């Protein structure tokens, strides 16, 4: 969760929770920037089965023919899945097993056969629109959301190339998350790397860990529970995202106190690779 330091209370929405966000499942949570410990999960997803009403994550599936999505999908439908990966060029999907997956092939075929033909950005945008509209309506039941400026964060893989990040921003605009006029000003959109989002969320929820030097991205704003001496100029740290398919490691350095530097080096290797320690030393560490 990424609470935003601001002089005025404003809801901050953080989208997606894991490396497989928009591949298998997606989740949304929100909080006020000045009460970051109170995180609210979005639930009550539109569903063909009432048993899924309390779920905090919704399947990343969209039926092109009917416009149904998530838990609305029924066994007689043939929905598009894993569509986030279609934002990448085939050669940039590094795992052959994923590249040749039936889900990828089916999604590609359905988009090509759609009338009119759809791009990957279009299908991602349609799904995000359903997700965003439901999120907006859920929060609207609790407060006058139109009276607040909004900051939205969408998590993305750490190794995504710039063109894929641009495609995700375009999808967010298609969804109406950004690019919509609001009395409180335009919505701010941040694309946050998944390893940092997951790592920071874990540290934020557990508080200060004994014996662990905690580095917090300034997006959190001042936090009196974190000692200031862990964020000195020259401090470096590594964030490791040990996922089901790959292990992604990023190294970071503070250029000055509280001045967070984006990933300096990045490496990813297949899960279980026996060369990972050596590869990490060469690619991440000085």
N, C-alpha and C positions, 0 to 999 in steps of 0.2 A: 504494500500500500504506500502511496506517495502523498502524504499530507503536504500542503503548500503553505509556506509562511507568508502571511499577508496581513495588512492592517485591518482588513474587513473579513468577517466570516464568509466563506464561500464553499459550496460543495465541491469536492474534488473527486472525480470518477476515475478509477483505475480499472482498465479492461484487461482481461485474460490473466491467467495464473501460472501457466507452465509452458514448457517448450512445445507442448502439443496443443496450445490454445489455437483455435480455429483449424486444428487438424482433426481432433477427436471431440474435445469438449471446450467450452468457453465459459468464463464466469465474470461477473461484474460486482464490484463493491464500491462504496462511496463513504466519504467522511467530510466533516467541516475542517477547514485548515487549522483552526485554532483549538479543535478537539480531536486530534489525530488518533487518539487511543480508542475512540468510539467508531469502529468500522461496521458498516451496515452491508449485509449481503443481499443481493437481489435474488428473489425466489418467485414462486407462483408463475412459472413460465406457462404460456399457452400450451395446452396439452390435449392429446386424444385420450389420455389416461390420467384420472385424478390422482393416482398414486405418486406421480412425479411432481406434484405441486410444491413440495417442500425442498426439492433439490436446489443446491446452490450453483450447480453447473448444468449447462444445457448442451446437448449434442450439436456438433458442428455439421449439420446436414441441411440441405435446401433442395426442395423438389421444384425443378424448373417449370413443370407443367401446371402445378396447382398453386405454387407460391407458398406452400406449407414449409415449415422449418422446425428444427429442434425436436421437441417432444410431440409435435403435431404429426410427425412422420409415422405412417402406418405400414405394416408389412407388404401391402400391395403396391407401394410406391417404389420408385427407383431413384432415390435422391442423389445429388452430387455431394461427395464427401472429400475431405483432404484438399479443399479448394485453395487454401492459403498457399500451398506449395506451388500452385499454378502461377503464382506471381513471380516465380523463379524461372529462368531459362533452364531447359532440360540439362544442359551441361553443368549447371550450377547446383543441381541436386546430386550431391556427392555419393550418396549411397545407392548402388545399383538396385538393391532390393526395393527401396522406396521409389526410385525412378520407374521401375517396371511394374509397380503395384497395380492391381486391378482397379483400385480406387482412382489412381491418377489417370489411367487409360479411359475409364468410364467417364470421368469428369471432363476430360479433353474432348471426347466424342460428343457428349451431350451439349457442351457449349458450342461446338461446331455445327451441330444439327438444329440448334434452337433457331426460331424464326422471330425476329432477325437474329443472326449469329451473335453470341455473347463473348466478351473478353473475360479473362480471369478477374480483372478489376471489377467488372460488372457484377459477377456472382458474389464476390467478397463484399462489395458495396450493398447488395440486396440483403445479404445475411446480416451485416452490421446494422442496416436500417431497422430490421425486425428487432434485433437485440437492443438497439438504442431507443426505439419507440417504446418498447416494454419497460426499459429502465427508466425512461423519462416519466412514464405514466405511474410507475410504482413510487417514485420519489415525489411526484406531484400530489399523491394522496397524503403525504406527510407534511409537506411544506410548499410554499409558493415559489417553486423553482425558477420561475421567470423573473423573480426579484433578485436573483443572485448571478454574479459572473461565474462562469464555469471553466474548469481546467480538466481536460481529459487526457489520460495516459493509455496508450495501447502498447502492449509489450510485443517485441519482435525478436527473432533470433539474433544472437550477437554477430553471426557471420554473414548476415544478409548484405548484399551489395547495394550501392546507392540507388540503382534503378528500382529495386524491389521496395525500398523504403518510400520512394516517390509514388510507386503504385499503391502502397498501403495508404498514403496520405490522400491519393485520389479516391480510393475506395471510401475513406472516411467522409470525404466531401459528397460522394454519391449517396451515402447513408444519411446525410443531413446533420452529421455530428459537427462539422465546421462548414463555413461558407454560408451560414444562415444569419440573417440580420436579427439581432436581439437588442432590446432596450438597454440591457446591462453591458453591452459590448460584445464583440466577437468572442467565441469560445476558443480557448487556447488548447492546442493539441501537441502532446509530447509523445514521441516514439521512444520507448524505454527498452533497453536490452534485457532480455529475459533472465539471464544469470544474475544481473544486478538487482532486478526487481524481486526475484525469489530470495536471494541472499539477504537483502536489506529488509524484506518483509519478515523473514525469520528472526533476524536480530532485533527488529523493532518489537515484535510480539513477545520475545523472550526476555528483553531487557539486556542489561549489561551481563555478559558471560564472564565468569571467573577466569582470569588468566588470558583472556582474548582481547587483543587490541582491535577495537571497533572503529571503523571508518565510515562516516555517514555522508552521503552526497548532500550538498547544500539545499537540494530540493526539499529536504525535510525541514529546513529552517533551524533556528536555535533549539537545542534540546539539553536542558540542564542535567539530565540523567547521564549524559555522555561526557566524560572528562575531556577538557579542551586539549590536553597534551597528546591525544591520539590523532590529532589532525595537524601535524607540524609540516612545514616545508620539507620536501624530500622524502616524506613517508611513502612507502610503496606497499602494495598489497595485491594479492591474486584472488580473483573470484573464479571458482571452479563449478561448472554446471555439469554434474555427472548424470546425464539423461539416459533414457532407455536405448537410444540409438547411437549417440555420440557423447563424447566428453569435450566440453568447450571451456577453455581457460583464457581469462583476460587479466592483464596486469595494468595497474593504475598507479599514478604518482601525484601527490599534492605539489603543485607549483609554488604555492604559498599557503599560509595558514588558512584553512577553510576554503581554499580554492581548488576544487576538484578537477582533475585532469581526465579527459575521456580515455578509453582503453588505449594503452601505448602499444601493446602487442597482443596478438590473438592467435590461438591455435585450436584446431578441433581434430579429434581422432576418434575412430570407431570405438564404442564401448568394448572393453575387454582386450584392447590392443596391448600386447606385451611391450611395445616400444614407447608407450606413453610417457613414462618418467624421463627417458632420454630426450624425447621429442619436446617435452615441456621445458626441460632445462635449456635446450637450444633456441626455442622459439619465444619463450616468455621471460625467462630470467636473464639478467644482464650478463 
